[in-house]
């Protein structure tokens, strides 16, 4: 396949835009024009590209930012690929540092902004193998810092839709593997044999699923087969890297759809220890719906909350006895459940106490008779615990309206709260509470405990 470098200038773009063009298939330039018209590239990114080009290094934007612009999404990250080595990039920018051992990269800083700059990597397939490339026995690349040309780097990309290079200064587009065509066809196509490419990096299997869910694209048949054949290699990926992938899969707005696709390929088990009951399935789905909704509403989201919610069924499995929760087992099982998750994905220490607080608050929020709700709402994790209570209530289809009670209670002034607490302590309510059977204990919704 010949290399296509399309030279477009703004004057030509405006002329072509005026033409009556029917579809992307009829007009191969339309998508490029969309790129030029929609891209709002930060000045800091342009400065990095300009400085590197002024130093004589070929430099492009590449990957997700180009793909997202072409699919009508607002790009979140701007990755730069260049002919400069990490050391040369570091020398060009004082506010930068080299990171990574497996893949060396450079982070260039400006206040709170970090732009990732990667060096073109050499094509090491077939006769081009380089002894400096290190692989393990399964074929996974464990060290790759072999530099090459733009053409080499393009072959090293995972999927064609991620191998589109664009220079905003020269307005050149480099599309060696017809990524623009695959975007028009809404298809995830591997660069090279996916069987071999997924051996080199098993994470590519879940990346393919993530892109398919996010973009609403179909997976190429060869990619599907490779996911089934090579998905098991994910068990050899470090838990730290799997935690990074966990965040990309489930905290970027398409978690519910992504999780369903992962389940279809039986890959969810490498990211999360799940249960199989219908109630637990509803809890997982409702958690993802809630997280996706918060993401698209620009509300705060954290992996700590998501992990706490997703692991709740496993915690219940270990402490539910005779349709009620054994409090002693409940507290003893927390660390054990987190250690089990650590085998799949890392759980940074800063999130461990956050997760356990959310679990602990489920007990406090349920038992309003023995605890002071006024103190509970002052707990630093109250809002997270309350949000999770609402998710549990929806998933378990509970009719006790406990969530409604807490929603109303936290909005009232002190006098109003006292009135609600007085109603709880009325003789009829207390008598009803005393008569409750063990299976009806206030901690835990009935469908969760069955």
N, C-alpha and C positions, 0 to 999 in steps of 0.2 A: 504494500500500500504506500502510495506516495505521500510525502509530508505536505500538509496544506497549511500555508501561512497566509491569512487573509488580511490585506492591508486596507483598512477602512478609515476614511476621514469624515469629519462631521458634515462637510459639504455633500459628500457622496451619500451619507446616511439620510440627510434631509430630502435629497432627490429621490432616493429609493422609497422612502416612507410615503411619498405622494402617489406612488404607483398603486394600482388596484391589484393587490396580491392576495390570492385566495387562501393559501395554506402554507404551512412550514415546508411541506413536501414539495410544493411547486416553487418555493422561494427559499433556497438554502441560506440566504442572508438575513431573513426576517428575525431569526433568533438572535443573531449577532447584533442587529439593530436594537432589539429589546434590551440586550446587555448594555449597549452604549446609552440608551435612553433612561434606564432604570437605576443604573449603578450610582450610588452616592458614596463614593469611596472617601474615607476620612483623610484629612490633610496629612496626618501623621503617617499613614500608609503610603501616600504619594511621596512624602519626603524620604522615606526609607528606600523606595524604589528609585527615586531620582538620584539619591546619594550613591547607591550601589552602581547604577548605570554610569554616573559621572566618573566612578572609579574604574570603569571599563568592564563591568560584570553584567552579563546578560541576566535580566531579572523580570519575573512575571508574578502576577497573582494566579493562584491555582486552587483547585479543589472545591470545597464546600461553598465558598463565597460566590464563585462563578456559577456553580450548579444551582444554587438557590436563586440567584438573580434570574437565570434562564427559566426557572420554573415558577417565577412570580412571587417568590418568598423574599422576605427581608433578610439579608445576610447578617449573621451574628459575629462571625469571626472572619478575619482576612489573613490568609496564609500566603506567605511569599516563598517562591522557589528561585534560586539564584545559582550562577556559576561560581560565586565566591565560596571558599571553604569557610567552615565555622570560625577559624582563626582570623581570616580576612574580614569576615563580617564583624567580629568582635573588635578588630582594630579600627573599623570604620565608625563604630558607634560606641562612645564611652559608656552610655547607660545601657549596657547589655551584658549578658552572661551566657556561657555555653552550658547546656544541660544535656543529660542523657548519656548512657553508655552504649546501649543497644543501637540507638539511632541518635547521633549527635545533632543537636539543634541549637539555635541561638534565640534567646528571648531579648527583644529590644523594648526598652521601657520609656514611657512618658507619663509621669504622674501615676494614675491608676490603670493606664492602658498598657497591655502587653501584646506585642505582635510577634508571631513565630516566623522565623526565617530558616528555611531548610536548604541545604546544598543539593544540587542535582546529583543523583546517585547513578552509578554505573549499571548497565544491563549485564547481569552475571548469569544469564541462562545459557544453556547449551555450551558451545565452544568458548563463550565469553566468561566462563567461570573464573573467579579471582580467589586466590588462596587466602586473601585477607577477609573474605566473607566466611563467617563461622556458623555452621548449622549443627543441630543435635541429631541423634539417630533417627528421629521421626521426620526429619527434613525441615523442622522449624528453624528459622533464622534467629540466632541468639546474639549476633553482633554483625552490624552492617554499616560500615563507614568507608565505603569504596566510592569515590567521587567519579562523576561522568559528565556527559553532555545533556542538553535539553532532550534530545531524542532518546538517550538512554533512560533518563528520568521518567519520561512519558511511559515507557514500557514497564517501569517498576510500579506504576500506580495500580490500585486494586481493580477499579471499575472504570469503564469508558467515560461515565458521566462525571467522574472525579479527575479526569485527565485532560481537562480543557484549560489552556494557559492563556492569560490575557494581560497585555501591558497597557495600562491606561494612558501612558505618556506617548507611546508610538501608535496605539490603537491596533496592535497586532493581536490576532487570535491564532493560537497553535492548537490544532485538533487532529492529532495523529490517528486516533482510534475511533473517529466518528462519534464522539460523545454527544455532539449537538443533534445528530440524527437519532441516537438512542433516547435522548431527552424528548424529542418530538414524538417518538414511538412509545414513550413511557415504559422503558425497559431497563432492567439492571443486567448489564453484560460484563462478564469478566474480561480483563486484559490477560490474554494467555489462557492456558488450560487451568480451569478452576480447581481441578483435583490437585495439581501441583502447587498452585498459588495458595490454597487453603492449608496445605501441608507446611508451606513456608511460614504462614501466619494464620493459625486457626481462628483468630478473632475476626478475620474477614467474613466468616460465615454469619456471625451475628451483625456485623456491619451491613451486610447485604440485606438482612431482614429489617434492620433499622431504616435503611434508605427506602425500602419498599413500602414500609408503613408510613413513613413521614411524607413521601412524595406521591403515594398511591400509585406506585409503579409495579409492574409485574416482574417476576424473576425469570431470567432466561432459563430454559430447560436444563442446560449444562450446569448452571449455578445451583439449581434445586438439587440435582443429583449429587453434586459435590458437598452440599450442606448435609445431606443424609449420610454420605460416605465418610466425611471428615469431621463431623460435628463432635465426635467423641474426643478429639484432640484438645478440646477446650479444657478438659480436666488437667492438662499440663500447664495451663497459663497461670501465672502468679496471681494470688488473690488481690494484690495491689492493683494490677492492671485490670482485673475483672471488676474491681470497684469503680474504676474510671469508666469502664464500659457500662456498668450498671447505671451510673448517673446519666450517661448519654442516651441510653435506651429508655429510661423511665422518667427523666426529669426535664425533658425538652418538648413536652406538649403532645406526644403521641404514644404515651405509655400503655394505655389500654389496648390499642390496636397492635402495638409491638409485642406485648405479652401474649396475645392470642396467637400471633404468628410464630412466636418462639415455642409455644405449646404444640402447635401443629407439627413442628419439626423436632419436638421433644428436646429442645435445647434449654428450656427454662430451668431444668434441674441443675444445670451448671452455674446458675446465678442465684437460685433461691430454693430453699427447702420448703416445699408446699404440702398441704393436705389435700384430700380428694373429696371431702364432703361438699354437698351443694351449698351449704351455708358458708363454708370457707371460700368457695369459689366466688360467691356473691360478694364477700368481704373484699377479696382481692380486686375484683372488677370495680366495686364502688370506690376503693382506694385510688385506683388508677384514674377513674373518672374525676374524682375530686382533685387529684394532683394536676391532671391535664387542664381542668377548668381554671385552677389557680394560676397556672403558667400563662394561659392565654389572656387572663385578666390582669397580668403583670403583678400578681400577688406573690408574697414570699413563699418559697418552697425549700425544703431541706431534705437531704437523704436520710437524716435521723428520723424524721417523722414517717417517711415512707417505709423505712426498714422496720420501725416499731409496729406499723400497721400490718405489713406483710408477714411478719413473724408471729403475730398474735395467735393465729391458729396453732402453730407449733408449741407455743407456750401453754395453751389450753390443753393440748394433747397430753402434756406431762403432768398436769395438776388437776384435771377433772376426774372426780371419783363419784360414782353413783349420781350422776347428773347434777353435781354441785362442785364448786371449786374448793380444793383443799388449800387453805391460806398458807400453811407452812410449805407445801410443795410449790405453791405459786412463787414465793420469794426465792426458794432454793433453786428453782428451774431457770431463773432469768439468765444467770451467767452461762449456764449450760447451753441454752438456746443460742446465745450470742457466739459461743465458741463453735457451735456447729455451723453457723453462718460464716464464721471466719475461714472455714475450709473452702468456701466458695468465693466469697468476696471479702476483702478487708473491711473492717468496721473501725474507722479511726477512733481513738480513745475519747476524743472530744464529743463523740456521738453516743458513747455507751451509757453515760449517766443520763443523757437526754432521753434515750430510748427507755431506760428503766423508770424514769420519772413518769413518762406517759403511761406505762403499764401500771405503775403504782397508783396513779390518779384515777384509773378505771375503778379501783376499789373504793377510793375516797368519794368519787362522784356518785357511786351507787348507794353507798351506805350513809344516807343523810341523817339518820336517826342518832348514830353514835358519834358523828363528827360535826364540827361547826362549819357550815357552808360559807360563812363569812370569812373564815380563815382560808378555806380552800381556794376561793377566788383570788386571793393574794399570792398564791403559789406562783413562782416565776414561769412554770410550765402549764399553768391552768389552761390557757387558750389552746395549746396543742392537745392537752388531754381532753378538753371539751370537744374540740373538732373531731377527734378520733371517736369519742362517745357517739356523736351524731352519725358517723360512718357505720359504726357497729350497729346502731339502732336501725338504720335503713337496711343494712345487709341481713340482719336477723329478723326483719319484719316484726319487730316488737311493738306492742300496743300500749306499753306502760306510760308513754309520753315523758320519760325521764329527761330526754333532751329538751323537750318543750319547757319543762320545769326550770332547768338550768338556764335556758335562753331568757326566760322571763326574770329569773332571780337576779342575774348579773346586771340587768338593765335598771333595776329599781334602786331607789335611795335606801338608806338604812332603815327607815320606818317601814317602807314597803317590804323589805326583806324580812323584817321581824314578823310582819303579818303572815307571810308565807310560811315561816318556820312555826308559828303558832298553830297554823292549820295542820301542819304535819304532826303536831303533838296532841291533836284532838283525841278524845277517848276512842272514837270509832276507828280512826286510822291506826292508833296504837294497838287496839284489840285485833284488828285485821293483820297487823304485822306480827303479833305474837302467835297467831294461828297458822302462819305460813309453814308449809311443809319444807323439809330440806331442799327438795328440788326447786322450790320457789324462792330460795334465798335471793336477796336483792343484788348480790354481786354476780353478774353474768346474766345475759339474756337467755331465755330458755332454749331457743334454737341453737345457740352456741354450744350449749352443754350436752346436747343429745348425742 
